[in-house]
Amino acid sequence: MSTSTTARTVASDDAPGWWRRNRWAVAALPVALTLALVASGDRVRTLWWIHDLRVPTTGQVGETVTFRQQVDGAVGAEPVDVRVRLDRVHDAATLPDDMVLPAGSRAVQVDLTLSADPDIVLAGCSLAVRDAAGTRYEYVALGWGAMQPVAPCVPEDAPGPMPSLGDLDDELADSDSPPRPTTWEVSPVIVVPDGVEVADVVLWWHMPQYLELEAPGRDT
Amino acid sequence: MSTADAAATGVETTAGVRRTRIQTVGAGAAVLAALAVGHVVVTAFPVDERVQASFVRPAAVGEPVDLRYARLTVGSPRGSTVLDTDDGSVLTTPGVWLTVPLTIEASGQPRALGFAELLGGDGRTYRVFTGGRSSFLPGTAQPGVPRYATLRVEVPPGALPGAHLRIGLQPDDQRRDDVADIDLGLTTADADAWATQVTPLHAGAWSDESPERT
């Protein structure tokens, strides 16, 4: 072996390899890829995920369920803190005034018992029933000729406080409205197609969280 | 170190520097090549348009078309120069009022169809909003309860032959979603007849009662 060959071999052994020279970049690569996916996935959440009922709080037949959520209002987050029991789901014996059912449909009455602090804002709720396939039939306040209460989850004559609008609250306050009781019952009516068997009742204030109450008697 | 050793080491050092420079230049060229290829892939092929394109569901008049969010059936279109909006207004036009009855059967959850446009046979697109003279306002349909609505659009007669009606869910965004494309089957004879028709068309509000029953 010549002297020049020996020198080349020593220099080659001393030089760090590609993996060693780029070890930090290689280590950072999966982190960067993960961050890129998470960053782009944020649009999935903001544009799709939060616009439907995704996060249930479930209750069995006859169970009183506590539902809590922070709902973003005009002047900050307001708490929803309510206890709900589904008493009964049945065909409405009497229709709301002036309601005319379209052909091939029927009216289902949902009897609920709710409890909450009178100061909690609950007026912005939505209600629906679902069949076993998950198809959702929603409560419609102004529909089919009838005028039902705008909010299906609070007493019509004592709905309690409205969502805050800041300085306008005093101007808009209804001094004639009595305070909402701590426990009350409501019986909103929902129009569904004939033949639909109600599997559960869903109640929500702000998607994606919602309350899912199993309808009594669906297995009988 | 002998003179021969020093000479050999000097040669190796010079060669190593040259190789390092070649590698650096090569890596830079590779990065530029990758960027160039990426640019070509992104711009030379209509990837974005294909990814974001609507799922167009073609159908004809009277033929139900199943969309992700509803089943839609378009009835026979009618035309005239006079339109009775059923709210006390009678609208006339130097063109043609076209009315199209639709039956909407929502699926999954209540749906409010909010997009409509007429692709005219003259190559122009006539957008139909939820208000104004040309309008499509079917409201929110409960699943399983058919919703009957009438679309009205004001167009020049030349737009009618070969016109297609497109109906979708979101008013401002049809990307990656179903859009019904209905061939209205209109001819020049229809356009000529309707352009001189003075009998008012009736285009009232939506209803859950079938027009045949009312």
Interface residues (C-beta under 8 A of the other chain):
Chain A: S2 T3 S4 A7 R8 A11 P102 A103 G104 S105 A128 G134 T135 R136 Y137 E138 V140 W144 V191 V192 P193 V196
Chain B: S2 A4 D5 A8 T9 V11 E12 G16 S107 G108 Q109 P110 T140 Q142 P143 G144 V145 P146 D208 E209 S210 R213
